[in-house]
């Protein structure tokens, strides 16, 4: 009996400005499967920066729901971000402004989705953030988010592959993992 090929559901995770979009695009092209773009980019950065804490919390909830909805639409995908990233940004930006039950519900919803990914590729900060008129270029913030993501991975014992190096090296390392099968 031959083993049936599983659908690829790849999450490329990490702090902002680590090269997730570049790697996700390359993998999407290589495997001819859809790339799920970062849900947060559907919101206007200027509007987000000038809203109340309560409105920002609601946007973070929408971002998680959008991520889950988009993933549910595809049998296969490469995702530029994941619910792990959603949880990290929630913890950093929202957790101190909500009741414990809201934190529990948000994190639980994000973590329960993780088994849906066949592969998780973690990109770490290896260079300074570059402005694209959306992402934050504050390196301290970038490193704080990276540390929260790392903590989530360790705390929940989430299997992942740390991918480092230049663009070609990252792609080659991801391909090595994917060629090993499921």
Buried (B, 14 or more C-beta within 10 A) or exposed (E): EEEEEEEBBBBBBBBBBBBBBBBBBBBBEEBEBBBBBBBBBEBEBEEBEEEEEEEBBEBBBBBBEBBBEBBEEBEBBBBBBBBBBBBBBBBBBBBEEBEEEBBEEBBEBBBEBBEEBBBBBBBBBEEEBEEEEEBBEEBEBBEBBBEBBBEBBEEEEBEBEEBEEEEEEBBEBBBEEBEEEE
